[in-house]
Amino acid sequence: MRTRWLVLTPGSGKSYVPKTFSVTMTLAGPVDAGPGLTYEVDAKTDTCGDLSFTYEPGTVYGDALGPNGWAQWGSCQNQAGDGGIELMSVEAAGNKIIWEFGMKAIGLKVGTVFSSFVARVDPSNPVLPYPSHGDVGMTGFGLIDAAAGTGTWKLS
């Protein structure tokens, strides 16, 4: 399992401002689009605190209302400006899961430093979209797979 943090808009120079922020989780095999698994990517930032990106396909909630994932923006606002959690439709195809956001709509700014990366797959709650590991991190009951990174990445 590998996670990539990426600014998708090309450009450079002092006046360049990225337009899109994307988080990609790459798995060894295909993403399971049915119910039963939760895919998550977490990181700490120096501007918004703890961020978390979740994809939970096949829940009754997601099938009825549409969103199959969410972003938790820590102390920063979501794209709508009404809190730190954002329900969304996450793209999943082949062995990749992609969360994508417009830079103008989120609280992250150029220069934000990311660290303490964690990616994990664990069992889902079969009805409501909430990861089964709760807030216990890498030792959650039923954890299927996890990866962690110790480096840093700067949004530029």
C-alpha positions in Angstrom: 0.0 0.0 0.0 1.4 3.4 -1.0 0.0 6.9 -0.6 0.9 9.9 -2.7 0.1 13.5 -1.9 0.1 15.6 -5.0 -0.7 19.0 -6.4 -2.1 18.3 -9.8 -1.7 21.6 -11.6 1.6 22.2 -13.3 3.4 25.4 -12.8 6.4 27.1 -11.1 7.8 30.4 -10.1 7.1 32.9 -7.3 3.6 33.7 -8.6 2.5 30.1 -9.1 -0.4 29.0 -6.9 -1.6 25.3 -7.1 -5.2 24.8 -8.0 -5.9 21.2 -7.1 -4.9 19.0 -4.1 -5.1 15.2 -4.5 -4.4 12.3 -2.2 -3.9 8.9 -3.9 -3.8 5.5 -2.1 -2.3 2.8 -4.3 -3.0 -0.8 -3.3 -1.2 -4.0 -4.4 -4.5 -5.4 -5.8 -7.8 -4.0 -6.9 -10.0 -1.8 -4.6 -13.0 -3.7 -3.3 -16.0 -1.6 -4.3 -18.5 -3.7 -2.2 -19.3 -3.3 1.5 -17.0 -4.5 4.2 -13.8 -2.5 4.0 -12.8 1.0 5.0 -9.7 2.6 3.3 -8.1 5.5 5.2 -5.1 7.9 4.8 -4.1 10.1 7.8 -1.4 12.8 8.2 -0.5 15.6 10.6 0.0 19.2 9.3 1.5 22.3 10.7 -1.6 24.4 9.7 -4.7 22.2 10.2 -3.5 19.5 12.7 -4.6 16.0 12.0 -6.2 15.3 8.5 -8.0 12.1 7.6 -9.3 10.9 4.2 -11.7 7.9 4.2 -13.3 5.8 1.5 -16.0 3.4 2.6 -17.9 1.8 -0.4 -21.1 -0.2 -0.3 -22.7 1.1 2.9 -26.4 1.5 3.1 -25.9 5.2 3.8 -23.6 5.7 0.8 -25.9 3.7 -1.5 -29.0 5.8 -0.4 -27.4 9.3 -0.3 -24.4 9.1 -2.6 -21.3 10.0 -0.6 -18.9 7.0 -0.2 -16.2 8.8 1.7 -15.2 11.9 3.6 -12.3 14.2 4.5 -11.6 15.4 8.1 -9.8 18.7 7.9 -8.6 18.9 11.5 -8.9 22.5 12.7 -9.5 23.9 9.1 -12.8 24.4 7.3 -14.3 22.1 4.7 -15.0 23.3 1.1 -18.5 24.5 2.1 -17.1 26.4 5.1 -19.5 24.8 7.6 -17.2 22.6 9.6 -14.2 20.3 9.5 -15.8 17.2 7.9 -16.7 16.9 4.3 -18.8 14.2 2.8 -17.9 13.4 -0.7 -17.8 10.9 -3.6 -14.4 9.4 -3.8 -13.0 8.0 -7.0 -11.8 4.4 -7.0 -10.6 2.5 -10.0 -8.3 -0.5 -10.4 -5.9 -0.4 -7.5 -6.2 3.4 -6.8 -8.4 5.5 -4.5 -8.3 9.2 -5.2 -9.5 12.1 -3.0 -9.4 15.4 -4.9 -10.1 19.0 -3.8 -9.8 22.5 -5.2 -7.1 24.5 -3.4 -9.2 27.7 -3.1 -11.9 25.8 -1.2 -9.8 24.1 1.5 -7.9 25.4 4.5 -4.5 24.0 3.3 -2.1 26.7 2.0 1.1 26.5 0.0 3.9 25.8 2.5 1.8 23.5 4.7 4.1 20.7 6.0 2.7 17.1 6.2 4.1 14.4 8.5 3.2 11.2 10.4 1.6 9.5 7.4 -0.6 6.4 8.0 -2.6 4.4 5.4 -4.8 1.6 6.5 -7.5 -0.8 5.5 -9.9 -2.2 8.1 -13.4 -3.7 8.4 -16.4 -1.3 7.9 -19.5 -0.6 9.9 -22.0 -2.3 7.6 -24.7 0.4 8.0 -23.2 3.8 8.8 -20.0 5.2 7.3 -17.6 5.2 10.3 -14.3 3.2 10.4 -14.3 0.3 12.8 -10.9 1.2 14.2 -12.4 4.3 15.9 -9.6 6.6 17.1 -7.2 3.9 18.2 -4.9 4.2 15.2 -2.6 1.4 14.0 -3.8 -1.1 16.7 -7.5 -1.1 16.0 -9.5 -4.4 16.3 -9.7 -6.1 12.9 -7.0 -4.0 11.2 -6.3 -5.7 7.8 -3.4 -3.8 6.5 -1.4 -0.6 7.4 1.6 1.4 6.3 3.3 4.4 7.9 5.8 7.0 6.7 8.2 9.0 8.8 9.2 11.6 6.3 7.7 15.0 5.6 6.1 16.6 2.5 5.6 20.3 1.8 2.7 21.6 -0.2 4.2 23.7 -3.0 
